[in-house]
Amino acid sequence: MEETKWVERWKYWIAPKPSRPGVWRLKGGGYLVRGRATDFRTGRKREILRTVRDTDAAGAYKHLQAALDEVRNGVERPAF
């Protein structure tokens, strides 16, 4: 069995190649999703960078697409 080589990007240890566009496996389990979209309200680019647990690569990709659609459509998200 081949050992996975991990790389550190965006302060996370991830697989060197994405599983799907914008979706990387995390070393500790789960996935890191990253994407950029133009904010409808401001006209500026916004970056989405989140970890997703308890799903597979396809579910993480759907989560990323939903988050990007929220940015594009100007949906308000509560501040954390």
PDB file as gemmi writes it, atoms N, CA and C in Angstrom:
CRYST1    1.000    1.000    1.000  90.00  90.00  90.00 P 1                      
ATOM      1  N   MET A   1       0.842  -1.177   0.000  1.00  0.00           N  
ATOM      2  CA  MET A   1       0.000   0.000   0.000  1.00  0.00           C  
ATOM      3  C   MET A   1       0.891   1.245   0.000  1.00  0.00           C  
ATOM      4  N   GLU A   2       0.586   2.169  -0.870  1.00  0.00           N  
ATOM      5  CA  GLU A   2       1.389   3.383  -0.987  1.00  0.00           C  
ATOM      6  C   GLU A   2       0.988   4.399   0.071  1.00  0.00           C  
ATOM      7  N   GLU A   3       1.968   5.016   0.665  1.00  0.00           N  
ATOM      8  CA  GLU A   3       1.729   6.015   1.694  1.00  0.00           C  
ATOM      9  C   GLU A   3       1.423   7.358   1.032  1.00  0.00           C  
ATOM     10  N   THR A   4       0.394   8.048   1.530  1.00  0.00           N  
ATOM     11  CA  THR A   4       0.010   9.341   0.981  1.00  0.00           C  
ATOM     12  C   THR A   4       0.977  10.412   1.457  1.00  0.00           C  
ATOM     13  N   LYS A   5       1.421  11.243   0.549  1.00  0.00           N  
ATOM     14  CA  LYS A   5       2.253  12.388   0.918  1.00  0.00           C  
ATOM     15  C   LYS A   5       1.323  13.582   1.096  1.00  0.00           C  
ATOM     16  N   TRP A   6       1.440  14.230   2.216  1.00  0.00           N  
ATOM     17  CA  TRP A   6       0.576  15.361   2.540  1.00  0.00           C  
ATOM     18  C   TRP A   6       1.339  16.660   2.353  1.00  0.00           C  
ATOM     19  N   VAL A   7       0.632  17.703   1.975  1.00  0.00           N  
ATOM     20  CA  VAL A   7       1.221  19.035   1.841  1.00  0.00           C  
ATOM     21  C   VAL A   7       0.431  20.003   2.718  1.00  0.00           C  
ATOM     22  N   GLU A   8       1.122  21.044   3.188  1.00  0.00           N  
ATOM     23  CA  GLU A   8       0.448  22.041   4.016  1.00  0.00           C  
ATOM     24  C   GLU A   8       0.109  23.249   3.163  1.00  0.00           C  
ATOM     25  N   ARG A   9      -1.181  23.524   3.040  1.00  0.00           N  
ATOM     26  CA  ARG A   9      -1.673  24.703   2.334  1.00  0.00           C  
ATOM     27  C   ARG A   9      -2.830  25.293   3.117  1.00  0.00           C  
ATOM     28  N   TRP A  10      -2.889  26.602   3.156  1.00  0.00           N  
ATOM     29  CA  TRP A  10      -3.956  27.312   3.856  1.00  0.00           C  
ATOM     30  C   TRP A  10      -4.078  26.854   5.306  1.00  0.00           C  
ATOM     31  N   LYS A  11      -2.949  26.511   5.931  1.00  0.00           N  
ATOM     32  CA  LYS A  11      -2.862  26.075   7.329  1.00  0.00           C  
ATOM     33  C   LYS A  11      -3.554  24.736   7.588  1.00  0.00           C  
ATOM     34  N   TYR A  12      -3.685  23.905   6.552  1.00  0.00           N  
ATOM     35  CA  TYR A  12      -4.258  22.565   6.676  1.00  0.00           C  
ATOM     36  C   TYR A  12      -3.322  21.575   5.990  1.00  0.00           C  
ATOM     37  N   TRP A  13      -3.283  20.339   6.492  1.00  0.00           N  
ATOM     38  CA  TRP A  13      -2.550  19.273   5.829  1.00  0.00           C  
ATOM     39  C   TRP A  13      -3.518  18.555   4.903  1.00  0.00           C  
ATOM     40  N   ILE A  14      -3.250  18.655   3.599  1.00  0.00           N  
ATOM     41  CA  ILE A  14      -4.165  18.114   2.600  1.00  0.00           C  
ATOM     42  C   ILE A  14      -3.421  17.219   1.614  1.00  0.00           C  
ATOM     43  N   ALA A  15      -4.193  16.458   0.844  1.00  0.00           N  
ATOM     44  CA  ALA A  15      -3.623  15.638  -0.223  1.00  0.00           C  
ATOM     45  C   ALA A  15      -3.076  16.569  -1.306  1.00  0.00           C  
ATOM     46  N   PRO A  16      -2.020  16.158  -2.018  1.00  0.00           N  
ATOM     47  CA  PRO A  16      -1.422  17.049  -3.020  1.00  0.00           C  
ATOM     48  C   PRO A  16      -2.311  17.321  -4.224  1.00  0.00           C  
ATOM     49  N   LYS A  17      -3.212  16.405  -4.557  1.00  0.00           N  
ATOM     50  CA  LYS A  17      -4.109  16.604  -5.698  1.00  0.00           C  
ATOM     51  C   LYS A  17      -5.550  16.590  -5.223  1.00  0.00           C  
ATOM     52  N   PRO A  18      -6.399  17.439  -5.794  1.00  0.00           N  
ATOM     53  CA  PRO A  18      -7.800  17.474  -5.368  1.00  0.00           C  
ATOM     54  C   PRO A  18      -8.563  16.220  -5.792  1.00  0.00           C  
ATOM     55  N   SER A  19      -9.525  15.822  -4.970  1.00  0.00           N  
ATOM     56  CA  SER A  19     -10.405  14.701  -5.297  1.00  0.00           C  
ATOM     57  C   SER A  19     -11.398  15.106  -6.379  1.00  0.00           C  
ATOM     58  N   ARG A  20     -11.882  16.304  -6.278  1.00  0.00           N  
ATOM     59  CA  ARG A  20     -12.763  16.948  -7.247  1.00  0.00           C  
ATOM     60  C   ARG A  20     -12.272  18.385  -7.360  1.00  0.00           C  
ATOM     61  N   PRO A  21     -12.706  19.129  -8.369  1.00  0.00           N  
ATOM     62  CA  PRO A  21     -12.250  20.527  -8.455  1.00  0.00           C  
ATOM     63  C   PRO A  21     -12.609  21.311  -7.190  1.00  0.00           C  
ATOM     64  N   GLY A  22     -11.600  21.814  -6.483  1.00  0.00           N  
ATOM     65  CA  GLY A  22     -11.812  22.605  -5.275  1.00  0.00           C  
ATOM     66  C   GLY A  22     -12.013  21.795  -4.016  1.00  0.00           C  
ATOM     67  N   VAL A  23     -11.818  20.460  -4.070  1.00  0.00           N  
ATOM     68  CA  VAL A  23     -12.056  19.590  -2.917  1.00  0.00           C  
ATOM     69  C   VAL A  23     -10.809  18.750  -2.664  1.00  0.00           C  
ATOM     70  N   TRP A  24     -10.217  18.900  -1.460  1.00  0.00           N  
ATOM     71  CA  TRP A  24      -9.019  18.137  -1.080  1.00  0.00           C  
ATOM     72  C   TRP A  24      -9.317  17.306   0.149  1.00  0.00           C  
ATOM     73  N   ARG A  25      -8.719  16.096   0.229  1.00  0.00           N  
ATOM     74  CA  ARG A  25      -8.814  15.278   1.426  1.00  0.00           C  
ATOM     75  C   ARG A  25      -7.957  15.883   2.524  1.00  0.00           C  
ATOM     76  N   LEU A  26      -8.460  15.869   3.750  1.00  0.00           N  
ATOM     77  CA  LEU A  26      -7.706  16.332   4.910  1.00  0.00           C  
ATOM     78  C   LEU A  26      -6.999  15.153   5.559  1.00  0.00           C  
ATOM     79  N   LYS A  27      -5.855  15.431   6.133  1.00  0.00           N  
ATOM     80  CA  LYS A  27      -5.064  14.376   6.773  1.00  0.00           C  
ATOM     81  C   LYS A  27      -5.821  13.740   7.932  1.00  0.00           C  
ATOM     82  N   GLY A  28      -6.531  14.502   8.700  1.00  0.00           N  
ATOM     83  CA  GLY A  28      -7.255  13.990   9.855  1.00  0.00           C  
ATOM     84  C   GLY A  28      -8.638  13.459   9.542  1.00  0.00           C  
ATOM     85  N   GLY A  29      -9.032  13.434   8.277  1.00  0.00           N  
ATOM     86  CA  GLY A  29     -10.367  12.991   7.880  1.00  0.00           C  
ATOM     87  C   GLY A  29     -11.215  14.162   7.444  1.00  0.00           C  
ATOM     88  N   GLY A  30     -12.097  13.920   6.529  1.00  0.00           N  
ATOM     89  CA  GLY A  30     -12.951  14.971   6.001  1.00  0.00           C  
ATOM     90  C   GLY A  30     -12.326  15.603   4.777  1.00  0.00           C  
ATOM     91  N   TYR A  31     -12.864  16.738   4.383  1.00  0.00           N  
ATOM     92  CA  TYR A  31     -12.419  17.411   3.166  1.00  0.00           C  
ATOM     93  C   TYR A  31     -12.302  18.913   3.397  1.00  0.00           C  
ATOM     94  N   LEU A  32     -11.417  19.529   2.645  1.00  0.00           N  
ATOM     95  CA  LEU A  32     -11.283  20.981   2.616  1.00  0.00           C  
ATOM     96  C   LEU A  32     -11.830  21.444   1.277  1.00  0.00           C  
ATOM     97  N   VAL A  33     -12.764  22.399   1.306  1.00  0.00           N  
ATOM     98  CA  VAL A  33     -13.315  22.942   0.068  1.00  0.00           C  
ATOM     99  C   VAL A  33     -12.870  24.386  -0.073  1.00  0.00           C  
ATOM    100  N   ARG A  34     -12.528  24.765  -1.295  1.00  0.00           N  
ATOM    101  CA  ARG A  34     -12.053  26.118  -1.565  1.00  0.00           C  
ATOM    102  C   ARG A  34     -12.564  26.562  -2.920  1.00  0.00           C  
ATOM    103  N   GLY A  35     -13.073  27.784  -2.970  1.00  0.00           N  
ATOM    104  CA  GLY A  35     -13.532  28.354  -4.226  1.00  0.00           C  
ATOM    105  C   GLY A  35     -13.651  29.853  -4.100  1.00  0.00           C  
ATOM    106  N   ARG A  36     -13.758  30.504  -5.244  1.00  0.00           N  
ATOM    107  CA  ARG A  36     -13.917  31.956  -5.264  1.00  0.00           C  
ATOM    108  C   ARG A  36     -15.067  32.320  -6.194  1.00  0.00           C  
ATOM    109  N   ALA A  37     -15.829  33.330  -5.786  1.00  0.00           N  
ATOM    110  CA  ALA A  37     -16.952  33.803  -6.592  1.00  0.00           C  
ATOM    111  C   ALA A  37     -17.100  35.297  -6.384  1.00  0.00           C  
ATOM    112  N   THR A  38     -17.737  35.951  -7.336  1.00  0.00           N  
ATOM    113  CA  THR A  38     -17.986  37.381  -7.240  1.00  0.00           C  
ATOM    114  C   THR A  38     -19.241  37.617  -6.406  1.00  0.00           C  
ATOM    115  N   ASP A  39     -19.101  38.430  -5.373  1.00  0.00           N  
ATOM    116  CA  ASP A  39     -20.217  38.763  -4.491  1.00  0.00           C  
ATOM    117  C   ASP A  39     -21.197  39.648  -5.249  1.00  0.00           C  
ATOM    118  N   PHE A  40     -22.461  39.246  -5.258  1.00  0.00           N  
ATOM    119  CA  PHE A  40     -23.497  39.979  -5.970  1.00  0.00           C  
ATOM    120  C   PHE A  40     -23.683  41.392  -5.424  1.00  0.00           C  
ATOM    121  N   ARG A  41     -23.594  41.550  -4.100  1.00  0.00           N  
ATOM    122  CA  ARG A  41     -23.868  42.849  -3.487  1.00  0.00           C  
ATOM    123  C   ARG A  41     -22.738  43.851  -3.665  1.00  0.00           C  
ATOM    124  N   THR A  42     -21.476  43.381  -3.593  1.00  0.00           N  
ATOM    125  CA  THR A  42     -20.340  44.304  -3.621  1.00  0.00           C  
ATOM    126  C   THR A  42     -19.586  44.308  -4.939  1.00  0.00           C  
ATOM    127  N   GLY A  43     -19.727  43.254  -5.742  1.00  0.00           N  
ATOM    128  CA  GLY A  43     -18.979  43.163  -6.991  1.00  0.00           C  
ATOM    129  C   GLY A  43     -17.537  42.732  -6.790  1.00  0.00           C  
ATOM    130  N   ARG A  44     -17.169  42.365  -5.586  1.00  0.00           N  
ATOM    131  CA  ARG A  44     -15.810  41.914  -5.284  1.00  0.00           C  
ATOM    132  C   ARG A  44     -15.761  40.391  -5.176  1.00  0.00           C  
ATOM    133  N   LYS A  45     -14.558  39.852  -5.364  1.00  0.00           N  
ATOM    134  CA  LYS A  45     -14.355  38.414  -5.219  1.00  0.00           C  
ATOM    135  C   LYS A  45     -14.376  38.043  -3.741  1.00  0.00           C  
ATOM    136  N   ARG A  46     -15.039  36.940  -3.427  1.00  0.00           N  
ATOM    137  CA  ARG A  46     -15.026  36.393  -2.070  1.00  0.00           C  
ATOM    138  C   ARG A  46     -14.520  34.962  -2.141  1.00  0.00           C  
ATOM    139  N   GLU A  47     -13.737  34.589  -1.162  1.00  0.00           N  
ATOM    140  CA  GLU A  47     -13.178  33.248  -1.122  1.00  0.00           C  
ATOM    141  C   GLU A  47     -13.928  32.402  -0.101  1.00  0.00           C  
ATOM    142  N   ILE A  48     -14.217  31.172  -0.492  1.00  0.00           N  
ATOM    143  CA  ILE A  48     -14.815  30.183   0.399  1.00  0.00           C  
ATOM    144  C   ILE A  48     -13.716  29.194   0.760  1.00  0.00           C  
ATOM    145  N   LEU A  49     -13.467  29.001   2.033  1.00  0.00           N  
ATOM    146  CA  LEU A  49     -12.459  28.048   2.511  1.00  0.00           C  
ATOM    147  C   LEU A  49     -13.021  27.419   3.780  1.00  0.00           C  
ATOM    148  N   ARG A  50     -13.530  26.182   3.648  1.00  0.00           N  
ATOM    149  CA  ARG A  50     -14.183  25.524   4.773  1.00  0.00           C  
ATOM    150  C   ARG A  50     -13.793  24.057   4.834  1.00  0.00           C  
ATOM    151  N   THR A  51     -13.903  23.491   6.020  1.00  0.00           N  
ATOM    152  CA  THR A  51     -13.723  22.053   6.173  1.00  0.00           C  
ATOM    153  C   THR A  51     -15.104  21.418   6.259  1.00  0.00           C  
ATOM    154  N   VAL A  52     -15.209  20.229   5.674  1.00  0.00           N  
ATOM    155  CA  VAL A  52     -16.469  19.489   5.666  1.00  0.00           C  
ATOM    156  C   VAL A  52     -16.178  18.102   6.214  1.00  0.00           C  
ATOM    157  N   ARG A  53     -16.908  17.698   7.218  1.00  0.00           N  
ATOM    158  CA  ARG A  53     -16.741  16.375   7.840  1.00  0.00           C  
ATOM    159  C   ARG A  53     -17.971  15.517   7.533  1.00  0.00           C  
ATOM    160  N   ASP A  54     -17.860  14.238   7.794  1.00  0.00           N  
ATOM    161  CA  ASP A  54     -18.977  13.288   7.689  1.00  0.00           C  
ATOM    162  C   ASP A  54     -19.629  13.262   6.315  1.00  0.00           C  
ATOM    163  N   THR A  55     -18.836  13.298   5.257  1.00  0.00           N  
ATOM    164  CA  THR A  55     -19.355  13.198   3.901  1.00  0.00           C  
ATOM    165  C   THR A  55     -18.257  12.647   2.994  1.00  0.00           C  
ATOM    166  N   ASP A  56     -18.607  12.374   1.767  1.00  0.00           N  
ATOM    167  CA  ASP A  56     -17.618  11.917   0.794  1.00  0.00           C  
ATOM    168  C   ASP A  56     -17.244  13.085  -0.120  1.00  0.00           C  
ATOM    169  N   ALA A  57     -16.413  12.831  -1.122  1.00  0.00           N  
ATOM    170  CA  ALA A  57     -15.941  13.902  -2.002  1.00  0.00           C  
ATOM    171  C   ALA A  57     -17.090  14.538  -2.775  1.00  0.00           C  
ATOM    172  N   ALA A  58     -18.052  13.737  -3.208  1.00  0.00           N  
ATOM    173  CA  ALA A  58     -19.192  14.276  -3.949  1.00  0.00           C  
ATOM    174  C   ALA A  58     -20.042  15.193  -3.064  1.00  0.00           C  
ATOM    175  N   GLY A  59     -20.242  14.795  -1.800  1.00  0.00           N  
ATOM    176  CA  GLY A  59     -20.996  15.633  -0.872  1.00  0.00           C  
ATOM    177  C   GLY A  59     -20.272  16.927  -0.553  1.00  0.00           C  
ATOM    178  N   ALA A  60     -18.949  16.858  -0.428  1.00  0.00           N  
ATOM    179  CA  ALA A  60     -18.158  18.064  -0.173  1.00  0.00           C  
ATOM    180  C   ALA A  60     -18.222  19.006  -1.375  1.00  0.00           C  
ATOM    181  N   TYR A  61     -18.209  18.436  -2.586  1.00  0.00           N  
ATOM    182  CA  TYR A  61     -18.302  19.256  -3.800  1.00  0.00           C  
ATOM    183  C   TYR A  61     -19.663  19.955  -3.877  1.00  0.00           C  
ATOM    184  N   LYS A  62     -20.730  19.246  -3.503  1.00  0.00           N  
ATOM    185  CA  LYS A  62     -22.067  19.861  -3.478  1.00  0.00           C  
ATOM    186  C   LYS A  62     -22.119  20.982  -2.445  1.00  0.00           C  
ATOM    187  N   HIS A  63     -21.474  20.777  -1.298  1.00  0.00           N  
ATOM    188  CA  HIS A  63     -21.417  21.815  -0.262  1.00  0.00           C  
ATOM    189  C   HIS A  63     -20.703  23.065  -0.792  1.00  0.00           C  
ATOM    190  N   LEU A  64     -19.605  22.855  -1.506  1.00  0.00           N  
ATOM    191  CA  LEU A  64     -18.866  23.976  -2.096  1.00  0.00           C  
ATOM    192  C   LEU A  64     -19.725  24.723  -3.103  1.00  0.00           C  
ATOM    193  N   GLN A  65     -20.413  24.006  -3.985  1.00  0.00           N  
ATOM    194  CA  GLN A  65     -21.244  24.659  -4.992  1.00  0.00           C  
ATOM    195  C   GLN A  65     -22.386  25.446  -4.356  1.00  0.00           C  
ATOM    196  N   ALA A  66     -22.971  24.922  -3.285  1.00  0.00           N  
ATOM    197  CA  ALA A  66     -24.036  25.636  -2.581  1.00  0.00           C  
ATOM    198  C   ALA A  66     -23.499  26.917  -1.946  1.00  0.00           C  
ATOM    199  N   ALA A  67     -22.313  26.855  -1.350  1.00  0.00           N  
ATOM    200  CA  ALA A  67     -21.714  28.047  -0.730  1.00  0.00           C  
ATOM    201  C   ALA A  67     -21.380  29.092  -1.787  1.00  0.00           C  
ATOM    202  N   LEU A  68     -20.876  28.674  -2.945  1.00  0.00           N  
ATOM    203  CA  LEU A  68     -20.567  29.616  -4.016  1.00  0.00           C  
ATOM    204  C   LEU A  68     -21.834  30.242  -4.577  1.00  0.00           C  
ATOM    205  N   ASP A  69     -22.916  29.476  -4.677  1.00  0.00           N  
ATOM    206  CA  ASP A  69     -24.192  30.027  -5.141  1.00  0.00           C  
ATOM    207  C   ASP A  69     -24.736  31.064  -4.174  1.00  0.00           C  
ATOM    208  N   GLU A  70     -24.533  30.833  -2.857  1.00  0.00           N  
ATOM    209  CA  GLU A  70     -24.959  31.825  -1.864  1.00  0.00           C  
ATOM    210  C   GLU A  70     -24.225  33.135  -2.067  1.00  0.00           C  
ATOM    211  N   VAL A  71     -22.937  33.080  -2.333  1.00  0.00           N  
ATOM    212  CA  VAL A  71     -22.149  34.304  -2.547  1.00  0.00           C  
ATOM    213  C   VAL A  71     -22.618  34.992  -3.826  1.00  0.00           C  
ATOM    214  N   ARG A  72     -22.801  34.227  -4.884  1.00  0.00           N  
ATOM    215  CA  ARG A  72     -23.211  34.813  -6.169  1.00  0.00           C  
ATOM    216  C   ARG A  72     -24.589  35.457  -6.104  1.00  0.00           C  
ATOM    217  N   ASN A  73     -25.495  34.879  -5.301  1.00  0.00           N  
ATOM    218  CA  ASN A  73     -26.858  35.385  -5.216  1.00  0.00           C  
ATOM    219  C   ASN A  73     -27.051  36.410  -4.110  1.00  0.00           C  
ATOM    220  N   GLY A  74     -26.025  36.677  -3.323  1.00  0.00           N  
ATOM    221  CA  GLY A  74     -26.105  37.697  -2.285  1.00  0.00           C  
ATOM    222  C   GLY A  74     -26.865  37.267  -1.053  1.00  0.00           C  
ATOM    223  N   VAL A  75     -26.863  35.994  -0.717  1.00  0.00           N  
ATOM    224  CA  VAL A  75     -27.553  35.500   0.475  1.00  0.00           C  
ATOM    225  C   VAL A  75     -26.729  35.875   1.702  1.00  0.00           C  
ATOM    226  N   GLU A  76     -27.388  36.451   2.695  1.00  0.00           N  
ATOM    227  CA  GLU A  76     -26.718  36.845   3.937  1.00  0.00           C  
ATOM    228  C   GLU A  76     -26.421  35.614   4.774  1.00  0.00           C  
ATOM    229  N   ARG A  77     -25.205  35.526   5.307  1.00  0.00           N  
ATOM    230  CA  ARG A  77     -24.832  34.463   6.242  1.00  0.00           C  
ATOM    231  C   ARG A  77     -24.571  35.110   7.593  1.00  0.00           C  
ATOM    232  N   PRO A  78     -24.988  34.453   8.670  1.00  0.00           N  
ATOM    233  CA  PRO A  78     -24.715  35.037   9.991  1.00  0.00           C  
ATOM    234  C   PRO A  78     -23.222  35.071  10.285  1.00  0.00           C  
ATOM    235  N   ALA A  79     -22.792  36.120  10.989  1.00  0.00           N  
ATOM    236  CA  ALA A  79     -21.378  36.254  11.365  1.00  0.00           C  
ATOM    237  C   ALA A  79     -21.078  35.278  12.487  1.00  0.00           C  
ATOM    238  N   PHE A  80     -19.900  34.716  12.505  1.00  0.00           N  
ATOM    239  CA  PHE A  80     -19.521  33.734  13.518  1.00  0.00           C  
ATOM    240  C   PHE A  80     -18.798  34.411  14.634  1.00  0.00           C  
TER     241      PHE A  80                                                      
END                                                                             
